[in-house]
Amino acid sequence: MNIREIELPGIGKKYEIITKSADKIVIIIHDDGRREIYYFDQEDYEEAIASTTFDDSEARKIAAIIGGMTYAPKALETIEMAFDDLVIEWSKVEPGALAVNQTIGNLNIRQSYEVNIVAIIKRNHQKIHTPGPETILEVGDTVIVSGQRNQVKKIVKEILSRRDG
């Protein structure tokens, strides 16, 4: 996928995206929070054939759905999204990991790794948004972590993955 970012002074930012399937999508994020999305004819990248506008709240909800914040496809055990230096990664707590049956507070995750656990999806599909330090991590939990790429990779390797692997 090819993404081109363009500043629109006094308006916001424009993203031109060419997907692997050669679809062209343009997203304009206005400074007032509106998002406009345009879809172009594959035969003529100059001609938008569909468009829609979302307010800030709608855009965030749709982004969460597309990004898998509410439902991660079962085929994907680990997902990673990147926004410049910020990475959001979904990772399961593996058997034998340091995190098993430990609280977020005991693991001192924020201070030690400079990342945030955004949400946890328990094995019974219970979703915990912005879990507190008292939240216990268990085998099979899907932990959604955000932070700098190297820090997120470090926590996955040191805390969430099997200790001998």
DSSP file with accessible surface (Angstrom, degrees, kcal/mol):
  #  RESIDUE AA STRUCTURE BP1 BP2  ACC     N-H-->O    O-->H-N    N-H-->O    O-->H-N    TCO  KAPPA ALPHA  PHI   PSI    X-CA   Y-CA   Z-CA
    1    1 A M              0   0  139      0, 0.0     2,-0.5     0, 0.0    18,-0.2   0.000 360.0 360.0 360.0 136.9    0.0    0.0    0.0
    2    2 A N  E     -A   18   0A 108     16,-2.6    16,-2.6     2,-0.0     2,-0.5  -0.935 360.0-172.4-111.6 124.2    1.3    3.4   -0.9
    3    3 A I  E     -A   17   0A  89     -2,-0.5     2,-0.5    14,-0.2    14,-0.2  -0.974   5.1-168.4-121.4 127.2    0.3    6.4    1.3
    4    4 A R  E     -A   16   0A 142     12,-2.8    12,-2.8    -2,-0.5     2,-0.5  -0.970   9.5-154.5-115.5 128.0    1.1   10.0    0.4
    5    5 A E  E     -A   15   0A  87     -2,-0.5     2,-0.4    10,-0.2    10,-0.2  -0.883  12.3-175.6-106.6 130.2    0.6   12.6    3.1
    6    6 A I  E     -A   14   0A  38      8,-3.1     8,-3.2    -2,-0.5     2,-0.3  -0.989  21.4-133.2-131.0 126.1   -0.1   16.2    2.1
    7    7 A E  E     -A   13   0A 123     -2,-0.4     6,-0.2     6,-0.2    -2,-0.0  -0.598  13.4-162.0 -72.4 136.9   -0.5   19.3    4.4
    8    8 A L  E >>  -A   12   0A  39      4,-2.9     4,-2.8    -2,-0.3     3,-2.7  -0.848  20.9-137.2-119.5  88.8   -3.5   21.4    3.6
    9    9 A P  T 34 S+     0   0  119      0, 0.0     4,-0.0     0, 0.0    -2,-0.0  -0.189  86.0   6.5 -51.9 129.6   -2.8   24.8    5.3
   10   10 A G  T 34 S+     0   0   78      1,-0.1    21,-0.1     2,-0.0    20,-0.0   0.374 132.4  57.2  80.6  -6.5   -5.8   26.1    7.0
   11   11 A I  T <4 S-     0   0   77     -3,-2.7    20,-3.3     1,-0.3     2,-0.3   0.707 100.8-113.2-118.1 -53.5   -7.8   23.0    6.3
   12   12 A G  E  <  -AB   8  30A   7     -4,-2.8    -4,-2.9    18,-0.3     2,-0.4  -0.947  50.2 -34.1 153.6-129.8   -6.0   19.9    7.7
   13   13 A K  E     -AB   7  29A  51     16,-2.2    16,-3.1    -2,-0.3     2,-0.4  -0.978  40.0-152.0-137.3 146.0   -4.2   17.0    6.2
   14   14 A K  E     -AB   6  28A  56     -8,-3.2    -8,-3.1    -2,-0.4     2,-0.5  -0.953   5.8-164.4-120.7 134.9   -4.9   14.9    3.1
   15   15 A Y  E     -AB   5  27A  58     12,-2.8    12,-2.5    -2,-0.4     2,-0.6  -0.986   2.3-163.4-119.3 122.0   -3.9   11.2    2.6
   16   16 A E  E     -AB   4  26A  34    -12,-2.8   -12,-2.8    -2,-0.5     2,-0.5  -0.936  15.3-170.6-103.2 124.6   -3.8    9.7   -0.8
   17   17 A I  E     -AB   3  25A  21      8,-3.2     8,-2.7    -2,-0.6     2,-0.6  -0.958  17.6-169.4-123.7 127.5   -3.8    5.9   -0.6
   18   18 A I  E     -AB   2  24A  46    -16,-2.6   -16,-2.6    -2,-0.5     6,-0.2  -0.979  23.8-149.0-111.9 117.1   -3.2    3.4   -3.4
   19   19 A T    >   -     0   0   31      4,-2.7     3,-2.1    -2,-0.6   -16,-0.0  -0.271  28.9-100.7 -81.4 171.3   -4.1   -0.1   -2.1
   20   20 A K  T 3  S+     0   0  202      1,-0.3    -1,-0.1     2,-0.1    -2,-0.0   0.803 125.9  55.5 -60.1 -28.9   -2.5   -3.4   -3.2
   21   21 A S  T 3  S-     0   0   75      2,-0.1    -1,-0.3     1,-0.0    -2,-0.0   0.237 122.9-107.8 -90.9  17.2   -5.6   -4.0   -5.3
   22   22 A A    <   +     0   0   41     -3,-2.1     2,-0.3     1,-0.3    -2,-0.1   0.674  69.1 147.9  68.2  20.2   -5.0   -0.6   -7.1
   23   23 A D        -     0   0   35     16,-0.0    -4,-2.7     2,-0.0     2,-0.5  -0.677  39.1-143.8 -80.5 141.2   -7.9    1.2   -5.5
   24   24 A K  E     +BC  18  40A  19     16,-0.5    16,-2.4    -2,-0.3     2,-0.4  -0.938  22.1 175.7-108.4 126.7   -7.3    4.9   -4.9
   25   25 A I  E     -BC  17  39A  45     -8,-2.7    -8,-3.2    -2,-0.5     2,-0.5  -0.989  12.8-161.2-127.5 136.9   -8.8    6.4   -1.7
   26   26 A V  E     -BC  16  38A   5     12,-2.4    12,-2.9    -2,-0.4     2,-0.5  -0.984   5.3-169.9-119.1 130.0   -8.3   10.0   -0.5
   27   27 A I  E     -BC  15  37A  45    -12,-2.5   -12,-2.8    -2,-0.5     2,-0.5  -0.987   2.4-165.9-119.1 125.2   -9.0   10.9    3.1
   28   28 A I  E     -BC  14  36A  24      8,-2.9     8,-2.4    -2,-0.5     2,-0.7  -0.962   3.7-161.3-112.2 122.6   -9.1   14.5    4.2
   29   29 A I  E     -BC  13  35A  57    -16,-3.1   -16,-2.2    -2,-0.5     6,-0.2  -0.918  14.6-150.6-103.6 110.6   -9.0   15.2    7.9
   30   30 A H  E >   -B   12   0A  25      4,-2.9     3,-2.2    -2,-0.7   -18,-0.3  -0.525  21.9-120.6 -80.1 150.5  -10.2   18.7    8.5
   31   31 A D  T 3  S+     0   0  125    -20,-3.3   -19,-0.1     1,-0.3    -1,-0.1   0.761 113.6  61.4 -61.3 -22.9   -9.0   20.7   11.5
   32   32 A D  T 3  S-     0   0  107    -21,-0.3    -1,-0.3     2,-0.1    24,-0.2   0.452 124.6-101.0 -85.0   2.4  -12.6   20.9   12.8
   33   33 A G  S <  S+     0   0   14     -3,-2.2    26,-0.2     1,-0.3    -2,-0.1   0.205  78.8 132.5 103.6 -18.2  -12.7   17.1   13.1
   34   34 A R        -     0   0   93     21,-0.1    -4,-2.9    -5,-0.1     2,-0.4  -0.354  40.2-155.2 -66.5 149.1  -14.6   16.2    9.9
   35   35 A R  E     -CD  29  54A  38     19,-2.4    19,-2.7    -6,-0.2     2,-0.4  -1.000   4.9-164.7-125.0 131.8  -13.3   13.5    7.7
   36   36 A E  E     -CD  28  53A  32     -8,-2.4    -8,-2.9    -2,-0.4     2,-0.4  -0.950   4.9-164.7-113.2 135.5  -14.0   13.2    4.0
   37   37 A I  E     -CD  27  52A  50     15,-2.6    15,-1.8    -2,-0.4     2,-0.4  -0.986   3.6-170.7-123.5 130.8  -13.4   10.0    2.1
   38   38 A Y  E     -CD  26  51A  62    -12,-2.9   -12,-2.4    -2,-0.4     2,-0.4  -0.961   7.8-158.3-121.1 138.7  -13.2    9.8   -1.6
   39   39 A Y  E     -CD  25  50A  82     11,-2.9    10,-2.9    -2,-0.4    11,-1.5  -0.962  17.0-149.6-116.7 132.2  -13.1    6.6   -3.7
   40   40 A F  E     -CD  24  48A  23    -16,-2.4   -16,-0.5    -2,-0.4     8,-0.2  -0.727  21.7-102.0-108.4 153.8  -11.7    6.9   -7.3
   41   41 A D  E >   - D   0  44A  57      6,-2.1     3,-1.0     3,-0.6     6,-0.2  -0.479  27.4-136.6 -64.8 129.8  -12.4    5.0  -10.5
   42   42 A Q  T 3  S+     0   0   87      1,-0.3     3,-0.3    -2,-0.2    -1,-0.1   0.767 106.0  51.8 -63.5 -22.4   -9.5    2.5  -11.1
   43   43 A E  T 3  S+     0   0  171      1,-0.3     2,-0.3     4,-0.1    -1,-0.3   0.657 122.2  28.5 -85.3 -19.0   -9.5    3.6  -14.8
   44   44 A D  E X   -D   41   0A  65     -3,-1.0     3,-1.9     3,-0.2    -3,-0.6  -0.756  60.3-173.1-147.3  94.5   -9.3    7.3  -13.9
   45   45 A Y  E 3  S+     0   0A  74     -2,-0.3    -3,-0.1     1,-0.3    -1,-0.1   0.568  86.3  64.2 -66.6  -7.4   -7.6    8.3  -10.6
   46   46 A E  E 3  S+     0   0A 162      1,-0.1     2,-0.7    -5,-0.1    -1,-0.3   0.638  90.8  74.7 -87.1 -14.3   -8.7   11.9  -11.2
   47   47 A E  E <   -     0   0A 112     -3,-1.9    -6,-2.1    -6,-0.2     2,-0.4  -0.871  69.3-151.8-110.0 109.9  -12.4   11.1  -11.0
   48   48 A A  E     -D   40   0A  41     -2,-0.7    -8,-0.3    -8,-0.2     3,-0.1  -0.617  11.7-176.7 -74.4 130.6  -13.9   10.4   -7.6
   49   49 A I  E     +     0   0A  98    -10,-2.9     2,-0.3    -2,-0.4    -9,-0.2   0.539  67.5  19.4-106.4  -9.1  -16.9    8.0   -8.0
   50   50 A A  E     +D   39   0A  55    -11,-1.5   -11,-2.9     2,-0.0     2,-0.3  -0.983  62.3 171.0-155.4 149.3  -18.0    8.0   -4.4
   51   51 A S  E     -D   38   0A  80     -2,-0.3     2,-0.3   -13,-0.2   -13,-0.2  -0.983   4.7-178.6-153.6 159.7  -17.5   10.1   -1.3
   52   52 A T  E     -D   37   0A  66    -15,-1.8   -15,-2.6    -2,-0.3     2,-0.4  -0.972  16.1-139.9-154.2 160.6  -18.8   10.4    2.3
   53   53 A T  E     -D   36   0A  71     -2,-0.3     2,-0.4   -17,-0.2   -17,-0.2  -0.986  14.8-171.6-128.2 136.6  -18.2   12.7    5.3
   54   54 A F  E     -D   35   0A  39    -19,-2.7   -19,-2.4    -2,-0.4     2,-0.1  -0.951  20.8-127.7-122.0 148.0  -18.0   11.7    8.9
   55   55 A D     >  -     0   0   80     -2,-0.4     4,-2.7   -21,-0.2     5,-0.2  -0.357  44.2 -91.8 -81.0 175.7  -17.9   13.8   12.0
   56   56 A D  H  > S+     0   0   58      1,-0.2     4,-2.4   -24,-0.2     5,-0.2   0.916 125.6  48.4 -57.5 -45.6  -15.1   13.2   14.5
   57   57 A S  H  > S+     0   0   58      1,-0.2     4,-2.1     2,-0.2    -1,-0.2   0.925 113.2  47.1 -63.5 -45.2  -17.1   10.7   16.6
   58   58 A E  H  > S+     0   0   90      1,-0.2     4,-2.7     2,-0.2     5,-0.2   0.922 111.5  51.7 -62.4 -43.9  -18.3    8.7   13.6
   59   59 A A  H  X S+     0   0   12     -4,-2.7     4,-2.7     1,-0.2    -2,-0.2   0.911 110.0  48.9 -61.7 -41.2  -14.7    8.6   12.1
   60   60 A R  H  X S+     0   0  155     -4,-2.4     4,-2.2    -5,-0.2    -1,-0.2   0.906 111.9  48.5 -66.1 -40.5  -13.2    7.3   15.4
   61   61 A K  H  X S+     0   0  135     -4,-2.1     4,-2.0     2,-0.2    -2,-0.2   0.927 113.7  46.4 -65.5 -43.4  -15.9    4.6   15.7
   62   62 A I  H  X S+     0   0   57     -4,-2.7     4,-2.9     1,-0.2     5,-0.3   0.919 111.4  52.1 -65.9 -40.7  -15.4    3.5   12.1
   63   63 A A  H  X S+     0   0   59     -4,-2.7     4,-2.9    -5,-0.2     6,-0.2   0.907 108.6  51.1 -61.6 -39.8  -11.6    3.5   12.5
   64   64 A A  H  X>S+     0   0   29     -4,-2.2     5,-2.6     2,-0.2     6,-0.7   0.907 111.7  47.4 -64.7 -39.0  -11.9    1.3   15.6
   65   65 A I  H ><5S+     0   0  109     -4,-2.0     3,-1.1     3,-0.2     6,-0.2   0.963 116.2  42.7 -66.5 -49.3  -14.1   -1.2   13.7
   66   66 A I  H 3<5S+     0   0  140     -4,-2.9    -2,-0.2     1,-0.2    -1,-0.2   0.900 113.5  53.2 -64.4 -39.1  -11.8   -1.3   10.7
   67   67 A G  H 3<5S-     0   0   16     -4,-2.9    -1,-0.2    -5,-0.3    -2,-0.2   0.539 114.7-114.7 -77.2  -4.7   -8.7   -1.4   12.9
   68   68 A G  T <<5S+     0   0    4     -3,-1.1    -3,-0.2    -4,-0.5    -2,-0.1   0.710  72.0 136.4  83.0  19.5  -10.0   -4.4   14.8
   69   69 A M  S   <S+     0   0   53     -5,-2.6    -4,-0.2    -6,-0.2     3,-0.2   0.826  83.1  30.7 -68.9 -29.8  -10.4   -2.6   18.2
   70   70 A T  S    S+     0   0   61     -6,-0.7     2,-0.3     1,-0.3    -1,-0.2   0.723 137.1  14.9-100.1 -24.5  -13.8   -4.2   18.7
   71   71 A Y        -     0   0  134     -7,-0.3    -1,-0.3    -6,-0.2    -2,-0.1  -0.900  64.5-160.2-152.5 117.5  -13.2   -7.5   16.9
   72   72 A A        -     0   0   24     -2,-0.3    -4,-0.1    -3,-0.2    -5,-0.0  -0.863  37.1-105.1 -97.3 130.5   -9.9   -8.9   15.7
   73   73 A P    >   -     0   0   57      0, 0.0     3,-1.7     0, 0.0    -1,-0.0  -0.290  25.1-130.3 -53.7 136.4  -10.2  -11.5   13.0
   74   74 A K  T 3  S+     0   0  145      1,-0.3    -2,-0.0     3,-0.0    -3,-0.0   0.775 103.9  65.2 -63.4 -24.9   -9.6  -15.0   14.5
   75   75 A A  T 3  S+     0   0   95      1,-0.1     2,-0.8     2,-0.1    -1,-0.3   0.702  91.7  72.2 -71.3 -16.5   -7.0  -15.8   11.8
   76   76 A L    <   +     0   0   91     -3,-1.7     3,-0.1     1,-0.2    -1,-0.1  -0.848  51.6 173.4-107.6 105.8   -4.7  -13.1   13.1
   77   77 A E  S    S+     0   0  122     -2,-0.8     2,-0.4     1,-0.3    -1,-0.2   0.861  78.5  28.8 -75.8 -36.1   -3.1  -13.9   16.5
   78   78 A T  S    S-     0   0   78     13,-0.1     2,-0.4    64,-0.0    -1,-0.3  -0.991  70.9-178.6-129.6 128.2   -0.9  -10.8   16.4
   79   79 A I  E     -E   90   0B  28     11,-1.0    11,-2.6    -2,-0.4     2,-0.4  -0.950   5.2-166.4-123.9 145.3   -1.8   -7.6   14.6
   80   80 A E  E     -E   89   0B  71     -2,-0.4     2,-0.4     9,-0.2     9,-0.2  -0.998   4.7-174.1-134.9 134.5    0.2   -4.5   14.4
   81   81 A M  E     -E   88   0B  47      7,-3.0     7,-2.8    -2,-0.4     2,-0.4  -0.974  11.3-158.8-121.4 141.3   -0.9   -1.0   13.3
   82   82 A A  E     +E   87   0B  51     -2,-0.4     2,-0.4     5,-0.2     5,-0.2  -0.975  17.6 179.5-126.5 135.4    1.6    1.8   12.8
   83   83 A F  E >  S-E   86   0B 107      3,-3.4     3,-2.5    -2,-0.4     2,-0.2  -0.880  71.3 -66.3-129.1  95.9    1.0    5.6   12.8
   84   84 A D  T 3  S-     0   0  136     -2,-0.4    -1,-0.1     1,-0.3     0, 0.0  -0.397 121.1 -11.7  54.1-117.5    4.5    7.1   12.3
   85   85 A D  T 3  S+     0   0  112     -2,-0.2    64,-0.9    -3,-0.1     2,-0.4   0.623 119.9  93.4 -85.4 -13.6    6.3    6.2   15.5
   86   86 A L  E <   -EF  83 148B  72     -3,-2.5    -3,-3.4    62,-0.2     2,-0.4  -0.674  55.6-172.4 -84.9 131.6    3.2    5.0   17.3
   87   87 A V  E     -EF  82 147B   1     60,-2.8    60,-1.8    -2,-0.4     2,-0.5  -0.961  12.5-163.1-122.9 139.0    2.5    1.3   17.1
   88   88 A I  E     -EF  81 146B  27     -7,-2.8    -7,-3.0    -2,-0.4     2,-0.4  -0.995  19.0-177.6-118.6 124.4   -0.6   -0.5   18.3
   89   89 A E  E     -EF  80 145B   7     56,-2.7    56,-2.7    -2,-0.5     2,-0.5  -0.975  22.2-149.1-130.0 139.6   -0.1   -4.3   18.6
   90   90 A W  E     +EF  79 144B   2    -11,-2.6   -11,-1.0    -2,-0.4     2,-0.4  -0.907  29.6 166.8-101.0 127.6   -2.4   -7.1   19.6
   91   91 A S  E     - F   0 143B   5     52,-2.2    52,-3.4    -2,-0.5     2,-0.2  -0.999  29.8-127.6-145.6 140.7   -0.6  -10.0   21.3
   92   92 A K  E     - F   0 142B  69     -2,-0.4     2,-0.7    50,-0.2    50,-0.2  -0.605  26.4-115.4 -86.1 148.3   -1.7  -13.0   23.2
   93   93 A V        -     0   0    2     48,-2.4    47,-3.0    45,-0.3    68,-0.2  -0.737  39.7-145.8 -78.8 116.1   -0.4  -13.9   26.7
   94   94 A E    >   -     0   0   77     66,-2.7     3,-2.1    -2,-0.7     6,-0.2  -0.546  22.9 -92.4 -85.9 151.6    1.4  -17.2   26.0
   95   95 A P  T 3  S+     0   0   63      0, 0.0    -1,-0.1     0, 0.0    68,-0.1  -0.354 115.5  23.9 -57.6 137.0    1.7  -20.1   28.5
   96   96 A G  T 3  S+     0   0   49      1,-0.3    67,-1.0    66,-0.2    65,-0.1   0.430  90.4 141.1  85.6  -0.4    4.8  -19.7   30.5
   97   97 A A  B X   -I  162   0C   7     -3,-2.1     3,-1.4    65,-0.2    -1,-0.3  -0.389  64.2-118.4 -73.9 152.9    5.0  -15.9   29.9
   98   98 A L  T 3  S+     0   0   70     63,-0.6    62,-0.2    60,-0.3    -1,-0.1   0.830 112.0  60.6 -58.2 -30.7    6.2  -13.6   32.8
   99   99 A A  T >  S+     0   0    0     60,-2.3     3,-2.3    62,-0.2    38,-0.4   0.671  72.4 123.3 -75.5 -15.1    2.8  -11.9   32.7
  100  100 A V  T <  S-     0   0   31     -3,-1.4    38,-0.2     1,-0.3     3,-0.1  -0.248  91.0  -8.4 -58.5 124.4    0.7  -15.0   33.5
  101  101 A N  T 3  S+     0   0  107     36,-2.5     2,-0.3     1,-0.2    -1,-0.3   0.698 107.8 123.1  61.0  25.5   -1.4  -14.4   36.6
  102  102 A Q  E <   -J  137   0D  74     -3,-2.3    35,-2.8    35,-0.7    -1,-0.2  -0.846  61.5-120.7-109.8 150.9    0.3  -11.1   37.3
  103  103 A T  E  >  -J  136   0D  27     -2,-0.3     4,-1.8    33,-0.2    33,-0.2  -0.554  22.4-118.3 -85.0 157.8   -1.4   -7.7   37.6
  104  104 A I  H  >>S+     0   0   22     31,-1.9     5,-1.2    28,-0.4     4,-0.7   0.899 117.0  53.5 -59.8 -38.4   -0.5   -4.8   35.3
  105  105 A G  H >45S+     0   0   33     28,-2.8     3,-0.9     1,-0.2    -1,-0.2   0.912 105.9  51.0 -64.7 -42.5    0.6   -2.9   38.4
  106  106 A N  H 345S+     0   0  118     27,-0.4    -1,-0.2     1,-0.3    -2,-0.2   0.841 108.9  52.2 -63.9 -33.1    3.0   -5.7   39.6
  107  107 A L  H 3<5S-     0   0   20     -4,-1.8    -1,-0.3    26,-0.2    -2,-0.2   0.608  97.5-144.3 -78.5 -13.3    4.6   -5.9   36.1
  108  108 A N  T <X5 +     0   0   71     -3,-0.9     4,-2.6    -4,-0.7     5,-0.3   0.886  35.8 166.6  53.7  42.9    5.2   -2.1   36.3
  109  109 A I  H  >X +     0   0    3     -5,-1.2     4,-2.6     1,-0.2     6,-0.5   0.912  63.7  47.2 -61.3 -49.8    4.5   -2.0   32.6
  110  110 A R  H  >5S+     0   0  156      1,-0.2     4,-1.5     2,-0.2    -1,-0.2   0.935 119.3  39.3 -62.2 -44.2    4.0    1.7   32.0
  111  111 A Q  H  45S+     0   0  129      1,-0.2    -1,-0.2     2,-0.2    -2,-0.2   0.887 121.8  41.4 -74.5 -38.3    7.2    2.7   33.9
  112  112 A S  H  <5S+     0   0   60     -4,-2.6    -2,-0.2     1,-0.1    -3,-0.2   0.836 132.0  20.2 -79.7 -33.5    9.4   -0.1   32.8
  113  113 A Y  H  <5S-     0   0   21     -4,-2.6    -3,-0.2    -5,-0.3    -2,-0.2   0.493  90.0-130.9-116.7  -8.9    8.4   -0.2   29.1
  114  114 A E     << +     0   0  145     -4,-1.5    34,-0.5    -5,-0.5     2,-0.3   0.905  68.5 117.5  55.1  44.0    6.9    3.3   28.4
  115  115 A V  E     -G  147   0B   2     -6,-0.5     2,-0.4    32,-0.1    -1,-0.2  -0.881  57.4-132.4-130.2 166.1    3.8    1.7   26.8
  116  116 A N  E     -G  146   0B  65     30,-2.6    30,-2.8    -2,-0.3     2,-0.8  -0.967  11.1-135.2-120.7 138.1    0.1    1.6   27.6
  117  117 A I  E     -G  145   0B  19     -2,-0.4    28,-0.3    28,-0.2     3,-0.1  -0.858  23.7-175.2 -87.1 112.4   -2.2   -1.3   27.6
  118  118 A V  E     -     0   0B  40     26,-2.5    12,-3.1    -2,-0.8     2,-0.3   0.867  60.0 -18.9 -78.7 -39.8   -5.2    0.1   25.8
  119  119 A A  E     -GH 144 129B   5     25,-1.2    25,-2.9    10,-0.2     2,-0.4  -0.981  52.5-141.6-161.9 163.2   -7.5   -2.9   26.2
  120  120 A I  E     -GH 143 128B   0      8,-2.1     8,-3.1    -2,-0.3     2,-0.6  -0.999   5.9-156.6-133.8 135.4   -7.6   -6.6   27.0
  121  121 A I  E     -GH 142 127B  25     21,-2.8    21,-2.9    -2,-0.4     6,-0.2  -0.963  22.0-146.1-111.1 112.5   -9.8   -9.2   25.4
  122  122 A K    >   -     0   0   20      4,-3.0     3,-2.3    -2,-0.6    19,-0.1  -0.287  27.7-103.2 -74.2 163.6  -10.2  -12.1   27.8
  123  123 A R  T 3  S+     0   0  156      1,-0.3    -1,-0.1    16,-0.2    17,-0.0   0.830 124.5  56.7 -57.8 -30.4  -10.5  -15.7   26.7
  124  124 A N  T 3  S-     0   0  113      2,-0.1    -1,-0.3     1,-0.1     3,-0.1   0.258 123.3-107.8 -85.3  13.7  -14.3  -15.6   27.4
  125  125 A H    <   +     0   0  127     -3,-2.3     2,-0.2     1,-0.3    -2,-0.1   0.488  69.0 150.5  73.8   6.2  -14.4  -12.5   25.0
  126  126 A Q        -     0   0  103     -5,-0.1    -4,-3.0     1,-0.0     2,-0.5  -0.528  38.0-143.2 -64.2 134.9  -14.9  -10.1   27.9
  127  127 A K  E     -H  121   0B 103     -6,-0.2     2,-0.6    -2,-0.2    -6,-0.2  -0.896  14.3-167.1-107.5 129.8  -13.4   -6.7   26.8
  128  128 A I  E     -H  120   0B  36     -8,-3.1    -8,-2.1    -2,-0.5     2,-0.4  -0.953   9.4-158.2-116.5 109.7  -11.6   -4.5   29.3
  129  129 A H  E    S-H  119   0B 122     -2,-0.6   -10,-0.2     1,-0.3   -11,-0.1  -0.713  74.4  -4.6 -88.6 138.6  -11.0   -1.0   28.0
  130  130 A T  S    S-     0   0  116    -12,-3.1    -1,-0.3    -2,-0.4   -11,-0.2   0.936  89.1-149.3  42.7  65.3   -8.2    0.9   29.7
  131  131 A P        -     0   0   20      0, 0.0   -14,-0.2     0, 0.0    -1,-0.1  -0.289   7.7-127.2 -63.8 146.5   -7.5   -1.7   32.3
  132  132 A G    >   -     0   0   19      1,-0.1     3,-1.8   -28,-0.0   -28,-0.4  -0.288  30.5 -92.4 -87.5 176.5   -6.2   -0.6   35.6
  133  133 A P  T 3  S+     0   0   84      0, 0.0   -28,-2.8     0, 0.0   -27,-0.4   0.717 122.5  61.8 -64.9 -17.0   -3.2   -1.7   37.5
  134  134 A E  T 3  S+     0   0  135    -30,-0.2     2,-0.2   -31,-0.2     0, 0.0   0.586  76.4 115.1 -85.1  -6.8   -5.2   -4.3   39.4
  135  135 A T    <   -     0   0   18     -3,-1.8   -31,-1.9   -32,-0.1     2,-0.4  -0.432  61.2-139.5 -70.0 129.5   -6.1   -6.2   36.2
  136  136 A I  E     -J  103   0D  79    -33,-0.2     2,-0.4    -2,-0.2   -33,-0.2  -0.751   7.2-140.4 -92.9 133.0   -4.7   -9.7   36.1
  137  137 A L  E     -J  102   0D   0    -35,-2.8   -36,-2.5   -38,-0.4   -35,-0.7  -0.800  24.5-172.2 -92.6 133.9   -3.2  -11.0   32.8
  138  138 A E    >   -     0   0   69     -2,-0.4     3,-2.3   -38,-0.2   -45,-0.3  -0.852  35.2 -78.4-125.7 159.7   -4.0  -14.6   32.1
  139  139 A V  T 3  S+     0   0   44     -2,-0.3   -16,-0.2     1,-0.3   -45,-0.2  -0.286 117.8  20.5 -54.9 132.0   -2.9  -17.2   29.5
  140  140 A G  T 3  S+     0   0   16    -47,-3.0    -1,-0.3     1,-0.3     2,-0.1   0.294  86.6 137.6  90.5 -10.9   -4.8  -16.6   26.2
  141  141 A D    <   -     0   0    0     -3,-2.3   -48,-2.4   -48,-0.1     2,-0.6  -0.453  52.3-133.6 -63.8 141.1   -5.7  -13.0   26.9
  142  142 A T  E     -FG  92 121B  18    -21,-2.9   -21,-2.8   -50,-0.2     2,-0.5  -0.892  22.4-160.1 -96.4 120.5   -5.3  -10.7   23.9
  143  143 A V  E     -FG  91 120B   1    -52,-3.4   -52,-2.2    -2,-0.6     2,-0.7  -0.892   7.2-152.6-106.5 127.5   -3.5   -7.6   25.1
  144  144 A I  E     -FG  90 119B   1    -25,-2.9   -26,-2.5    -2,-0.5   -25,-1.2  -0.903  21.6-176.2-102.9 114.6   -3.6   -4.4   23.0
  145  145 A V  E     -FG  89 117B   1    -56,-2.7   -56,-2.7    -2,-0.7     2,-0.4  -0.912  10.2-166.8-116.6 137.9   -0.5   -2.3   23.6
  146  146 A S  E     +FG  88 116B  20    -30,-2.8   -30,-2.6    -2,-0.4     2,-0.3  -0.948  36.3  86.5-123.4 146.4    0.4    1.1   22.2
  147  147 A G  E    S-FG  87 115B  11    -60,-1.8   -60,-2.8    -2,-0.4   -32,-0.1  -0.970  78.0 -22.8 162.2-168.0    3.7    2.8   22.3
  148  148 A Q  E  >  -F   86   0B  96    -34,-0.5     4,-2.6    -2,-0.3     3,-0.4  -0.452  64.4-116.2 -67.6 143.1    7.0    3.2   20.4
  149  149 A R  H  > S+     0   0  105    -64,-0.9     4,-2.7     1,-0.2     5,-0.2   0.885 112.8  47.6 -50.6 -48.6    7.7    0.3   18.1
  150  150 A N  H  > S+     0   0  108      1,-0.2     4,-1.8     2,-0.2    -1,-0.2   0.877 113.5  48.3 -66.4 -34.1   10.9   -0.9   20.0
  151  151 A Q  H  > S+     0   0   34     -3,-0.4     4,-2.3     2,-0.2    -1,-0.2   0.895 111.6  49.3 -71.1 -40.3    9.2   -0.6   23.4
  152  152 A V  H  X S+     0   0    0     -4,-2.6     4,-2.3     2,-0.2    -2,-0.2   0.935 111.8  48.8 -64.7 -44.0    6.1   -2.6   22.2
  153  153 A K  H  X S+     0   0   91     -4,-2.7     4,-2.4    -5,-0.3    -1,-0.2   0.901 110.3  53.2 -60.6 -38.7    8.3   -5.3   20.7
  154  154 A K  H  X S+     0   0   85     -4,-1.8     4,-3.1    -5,-0.2     5,-0.3   0.928 109.2  46.4 -65.1 -44.7   10.3   -5.4   24.0
  155  155 A I  H  X>S+     0   0    1     -4,-2.3     4,-2.6     2,-0.2     5,-1.6   0.907 112.1  51.3 -67.0 -38.4    7.2   -5.9   26.2
  156  156 A V  I  <>S+     0   0   19     -4,-2.3     5,-1.4     3,-0.2     4,-0.4   0.952 116.3  41.3 -62.0 -44.5    5.8   -8.6   23.9
  157  157 A K  I  <5S+     0   0  163     -4,-2.4    -2,-0.2    -5,-0.2    -1,-0.2   0.938 125.2  33.2 -69.4 -44.8    9.1  -10.5   24.0
  158  158 A E  I  <5S+     0   0   84     -4,-3.1   -60,-0.3    -5,-0.2    -3,-0.2   0.790 133.2  19.2 -87.5 -29.0    9.9  -10.0   27.7
  159  159 A I  I  <5S+     0   0    4     -4,-2.6   -60,-2.3    -5,-0.3   -59,-0.2   0.793 127.2  35.3-111.3 -41.3    6.4  -10.1   29.3
  160  160 A L  I   <S+     0   0    1     -5,-1.6   -66,-2.7    -4,-0.4   -63,-0.2   0.670 100.7  76.9 -96.4 -19.9    3.8  -11.6   27.0
  161  161 A S  S   <S-     0   0   23     -5,-1.4   -63,-0.6    -6,-0.3   -62,-0.2  -0.572  96.6 -80.4 -92.2 160.2    5.8  -14.4   25.2
  162  162 A R  B >   -I   97   0C 104     -2,-0.2     3,-1.0   -65,-0.2   -65,-0.2  -0.255  39.2-131.6 -55.9 134.8    6.8  -17.8   26.5
  163  163 A R  T 3  S+     0   0  166    -67,-1.0    -1,-0.1     1,-0.3   -66,-0.1   0.851 105.0  44.8 -63.7 -34.9   10.0  -17.3   28.7
  164  164 A D  T 3         0   0  136      1,-0.1    -1,-0.3   -68,-0.0    -2,-0.1   0.473 360.0 360.0 -88.6  -0.6   11.9  -20.2   27.0
  165  165 A G    <         0   0   92     -3,-1.0    -2,-0.1    -8,-0.1    -1,-0.1   0.325 360.0 360.0-119.5 360.0   10.9  -19.1   23.5
